[in-house]
Amino acid sequence: MKPNILFILIDDMGWRDLGCYGSAFYETPHIDRLAAEGMRFTGAYAACPVCSPSRASILSGKYPATVGVTDWIDHGSFHPCYGKLIDAPYTKYLPLTEKSLASALKEGGYQTWHVGKWHLGQEPYYPKHHGFDVNIGGCELGHPHHGYFSPYGIENLPDGPEGEYLTDRLTEEAIRCIENNDGTPFFLNLWHYAVHTPIECPAKEEEKYRQKRADTGLDDVEELEEGEFFPTEQKRGQRLCRRLVQSHPGYGGMLENLDKNIGRLLEALERTGQSDNTIVIFTSDNGGLSTAEGSPTCNSPLSEGKGFVREGGVRVPLCIKWPSMIEPGSLCDTPVTGTDFYPTLLEAAGLPLLPEQHCDGVSLAPLFRGEALSRDAIYWHYPHYGNQGGTPAAAVRMGDYKLIRFFEGDWFELYNLAEDIEETTDLSGKLPGLAQSMSESLSRWLASVKARIPKKRY
């Protein structure tokens, strides 16, 4: 019997935003339970430090540089954000020439449902054109422009009663899909808009965390630290503002509400007798927002956050539950990334692999059996200025080592993540041979995928 697949993608959730990943401020018991019932990954990565490229990678099995979607997709005046370099051009939709994960599963006999955020292009690039039978709430929007309370103004999602909360509503829609299932295996792609800005949650939950902050003495802690100026013209004169501790009441409330809804979703699987035959994947599209736009969370000990190729921008939580196939309570420190879901889920479904499509991913099935992956490196390419302060860069991780190449000035830094997860000690001077070897590997990869490199402005 083919397993059902529930893929839960959170927007902007940081690596330390869950209790099971070490948060002492946010409360996430339902997600923690999900992690305890399956495998929790400590070295999981998004394919990009911003959302649209990571989403394109999940559905295509390709790195953002391979598929051409290397930055978040806008349809206005935000790009290019000139600094010393000119942002590289990029594709602003998931090309229809890509055979998406949903299309492959649909051909293999699956019902395919998308619920929530899409952000992979305007029509004609919506979910229905990429293999989804149902699309609820998926459109060009990158965040709920009218806020998290109805009326939402989101295409493909009729407004609910005034004041209805978006995360509650999307969960209800997902539960309805599960309850109405006719027994055909399903792929439910639940991509929540939470916890992206605007930071809004029900008043009761926000007040709980406001009181918790006071009770734990965080009201007296210096929470934000001003850093260097933004390297872009659009934010000239503005400074990065890093959050030093997890303490934001509204963000805490958003996370708790999200956690309760994940609990409701998992309970629906159990209530309908589908839990034992359902693979549940829970992850985030990039690191937590910690340096700008209110800096609602803190990723410490990871450096920086969303919009940076440093660990805080790309390392994400990942939990996978697959009853009878994954030992409960498993812990995995092998580096994995968003391109890997495509071949993993095809193999889990007993369907033929499509190596020409998911050419940048590897199946994670060996990890479920306690075996090793045969992969030498994971790559990133973000040739853009992030709204959060990051500058154009590319990176490679090989084993414990990670090398970052910064395109402004074309220099690189080398870190041993096993000993220095904070990325504080640049080893490129102490280990020049390794740094040069990794830099050459990164260069070969960039050339192989025809990566677009930002040009000098002057």
N, C-alpha and C positions, 0 to 999 in steps of 0.2 A: 504493500500500500504506500502510495506516495505521501510524504509528509506535507502538511500545510506549512506555510511560511508566513510569519508575522515579522515584518521589518519595521522597527520603531526608530525613526531618526529625529533627534532633537536639534534645534537650531541654537548654536552658540553655547552649548553646555560645556563647561570646563572640566578638565581631567580630575580636579579635586572637588567637584560640586556634589558628590554623593557621599553618604556615610561610609559605604564600602570602599571608597577611595580616600578616606581620611578626613572628610569634612567634620568639624566639630560644631558648626553653626547650623547648617542646613539639615533637615530631617527627611530622610527618604527611605522609610522601612520597606515599602513594597518593591522598589527597585533593588534594594539590598537583598531582599529575599530572592528575587529573580537571579541575582548574581550568585547567591549561595546554592541555588538549584542547578546551576550550570557551570560554565567556565568564565572566569573573569580574567581579562587580558590587562597586563600592566604596561605593555609596550605597543599599544594600538595607536595608529595614526590616521588622521584624515589625509586625503590626497592633496589638500590645499588649505591654507590658513583662512580662507573665506568660503562662502557657502556654495554658490553655483558650480564652481569647478569640482568640488567634492561630490556634489549630487550627480554631475555628469559622469564622474568616474565610477560611482556605484552602479549606475545603470548601463554603462558601456564596457566596464572592465578595462578601461584605458586610463593612463595618466592624463591630467588636464592638458599637458603640453602635446600629447598625442592626438587628443580629440579636438584641440584648439580652443577650448573654453578655459581660460586661465585666470579670469577675474569674475567677481560678482556681476551679474547681468543688469545693466541699467538701460533705460530708454529715455534718458533725459540729458542733463548737462553736467553730470558729475565727473565724467572722464573727458580728456585725460587730466590727471592731477600732476601737473608739471613740477618737478624739482630740478635737480641737476640733469636728469635724464627725461626723455619723453617715453611715456608708457607705451609698451608694446601693443600693437593691435591684437584683437582677439575675437572669436566667434561669439555672438550673443544669442545662441540657441543651441540645443542639442540636435545635431544634424539628423535628418530623417534617414540618412544612409547608414546610421548606426543601428544595428539590430539590438535593441535594448534587452535587458534582463527580463522585463515583462513580456516582450515579444517571444523570447525563447521559451519561457515557461508556458505561455499561452499555447504555443505550438505543441508543447509537451502535455497538454490536457488540463492545464490549470485555469481556474477563474482568476482574473487579475483586477484588483481594486486599488485605486489610489485615493487616499484621504489626506487632505492638508496641503501644506506648502509645496509648490512646484519650482518656480523661479528658474526655469530652463528655456525661456523664450516666450514670445507672444504667439498667438495663432499664426500659422498652422503647426506649432510645435508643442501643443498641449498634450497631456497624458494619453488622450484617445488616439493620437497619431503615433504613439510609442508603445502600443500593445496593451493598454489598459482598457478593460471592458467598462469600468466605472471610474468616474472622476468626480470627487466631491471636494471642492475648495481649491483645486489646483489651477493656477493661472500664472500670470507674469509677475505678480507681487512678490517682493522679497520679505515683507513684513506687513502686518495689518495696519494700513495707513490710517484707518479711522479708530484704531485701538482694539483692545481685546473684548470690549463689551458691545453687544448688539445695539444698534445696527452696524454690521461689519463693513458693508460695501465690498465684499469679496465675490468676484465672479465665480460661478459654479457652486456657490453656497448661499442659498436663500437666507435672508436675515431671520433670526429667531425673535422671541419676545424681547422687548427692550430690557437691557441689563444682563441678558444671557452671556455667559463667559465662554470665549472661543475654545479654550482647551477642553472644557466640559462638552461643548457641542461636537467637536471633532471626535472625541472619544465615543459619544453617543452614536455618531454615524458609523464608526468602526464596529462598535458592538452590534449594531443593527445588521451590518454585513455578516458578521459571525453567526448571529442568531438565525438569519434567513438562509444560511448555507444549505444547499441541497445534497451535500455529501461529496460533491466534486472537490478535489484538492484546490486550495486557494493560495494566492499570493496577495496578502494584504500589506500594502505599502503605506504605512501610517507615518507621515512626515509632519510633525507638529510645528506650528509657528513659534510656540514657546521654545526657549526663553529669550527670544530676540526682543530688542527694544520695540515699542515703548514698554518700560517696566511697569506693568499694571497687574494687579491681582485682586481677588475679593477682599473687602475691607477686614473681615475677620482674620484672615490668614496674615495680612500685613501687620495687623495690630499684635498678633502673637509674636512675630519676630521683632517688632519694635520693643515689646516688653522683654523678650529674651535678650536683646542687645543691652538693655538697661540692667537686667538681672546679672548678666555675665561681665559687667564692667566695661563693655565695649564702647559705651557712650563717652568714656573718658580716654579712649585710645585714639591716637592720630591715625585716621583711616586712609587718607589720601596724601600723595607726595607728588609735587610738581616736578616734571623732568624737562628734557630738552624741548626746543621748539619743533613743531611739525615741519617736515621737510617739503611741504607743498605750498603752492601759491594760494590755494583755496582757503587754507587755514593759517595764513601768514600772521604771525604775532601770537598764536595760541600755543600753549604748552601741553605736552602729554601730562595726564594726571593719573598716576598709577594707584590702584587700591592695594593697601598693604595687608589687610585682613578681610576675611569674609564677614560682612556685617550689614549688608544692605537689606532692610526689612522687606521692601517690595520684591526684591529678587528672591529672598528666602520664601516669601509667600507664593511666588510663581512656581518655585521648585516643589513646594509641598503640595500645591494644587495638582501639578503635573504628576507627582508621585501617587497621589490618591487616584488619579485617573488611570495610571498604569495598573494599579491594583484592581480597579473595576474591570479593565480589559482582560487581565489574567483570570479574574473570577468568572468572566463570561465564557472563556475557553473551558474552564473546569465545569461550569454549570451545564454547558452544551455537550460535554463529553468529548471535547476535541483537544484537550490539553496534552494528553499523552502522545498525540500524533502531530504535534505542532512544534516547529523550530521557531524560537523567538530570538531575534537579534535586537539588541538595544545599543545605540551609539549616538555620536554627535557629528555634525558636519564640519566643525572646526573647534579650536580652543575657546575658552571663555573670554568675554569682553572685559578687559582689565586695565586699559590704558587711556580710554577716551569715551565720549558719549555717555558720561555719567559713571563709567567704570564700575558696573554693578557687582563684579565678582573679583576674586583674587585667585590666581593659579599657583601661588607659592607652594612648593619650592621651585616650580617651573618658572622660567623667565618669560616675561612679556605675555602676550595673549593673541587674540584674534588679530589677523592682519600682519603677523610676523611669522617667519619660518623658524623661529626659535621654538623650543619645546612647548611653551605655553600656548603657541598658536596652532600647533599641529598634533600634539599628543592628546588623545581623547579617551573617554571611558568606552569600554566595549564589553558587553556580557552576552554570551550565547547559551541558550538552554535548548537541549535536544534530548528529551527523555529516552533512556535506554541506549543512547549513543554517546553521550557526554557524562562523565562521572560528576555527580553533584559535588560542589565545593572545589572544583579544579581551578588551578591558578596557572596562568601561562605568561611568561615574560618574553616570548619570541616576538620580535617586531613584525607587525602585520599592517596592512593599509587598505584603503577603501576599494582598490581595484580587485581585491581578493574575494569579495562577496559573490561576484558573478560566477566564477568557476566552482566555488564552494557549493553554492545552491544548486547549480546544475548537477553536480556529482551527488549531492544529497537527494535530489529528485530522481536519480537514476536516468538522467538524460545525457545525450552525447555532449561532450565538451566542444566548444567552438573557439579553438585557440587563435584563429585569425581575428576574432572579435575581442575576446578578453585577453589580448596579447600581453598586457602588463600585469595581470593578476596570477596568483597561484592558489590552488585549492587549499583551504585550511584543514581539510579532513585528516591529514596525518597528525596534526596537533590534537585532534579529538581522541586519537588512539595513543597518544603519548609519544609519537614519533617526531622527528625533526623535519623542517622544511628545507628544500634544496633551492635556496635563493641567496645570492651574494649581497644584494644591496636594495635599498628603497630610495626613490628619488622624489624631489620636489622642484618645481619651477614656478616662481611667482614674480614675473617681470613687471611689477606694478607698485605704485605707492598706495599703501593701505590707508583707509580713512582713519585708522587707529594709530598711525605713526610709523608703520613698517616701511622699509625701502626695498626696491627691486633686488631680488636675491634668488639663488638656487641652492639646493642642498642635497647631500647624499648621506645615508647611514649605512655603514658596513660593520657588522658585529656590534661592539660596544662604542664604536667611534662615529662621530657625525662631523662632517665638514660643511660649512656654510660659505658660499661665495657671494659677496656683495658686489653688485654691478656698478655702484657709484665708486669709482676708483679702482675697481676690479681687484679687491683683496679677499683673502679667505681666513677663516678661523676654524680651528680643530678642537673638538672636545671629546673626552672619554665619559660617556653618559653613565657608565656603571659606577664611576667614582665621582662624577661631577654632574649630576642631573640638573643643577642650577645653571650650567653653562657659564661658569665664572672664570675658569682658567683656560686660556687659549694655549694649546699645545703645539701650534704650527711651528714655532721656533725650536721647540725641544725635539719634535719628531718630524723634521723636514721631509724625510723620505716618504713617510706614510702620508703626510699632507700632500705632497706632490703626486703620489700614486692615486690618492682619492680624487684630487683635482682633475687628473687626467681621465679617470673613469667618468667623472661628472661631465667633462667636456665631450667625451665620446658619446655619452647618452644624449646630451643636448643636441649634438649633431645628428644622431640616429633618429630622433623624433622631430627633427626640423624645428626645434624650439625657436620662437621669436624672441630676440634679445633687444632690450630697450636701447635706443640710440642716444648719444650725447646731445644735449640741448644746444650747446654752444660750439 
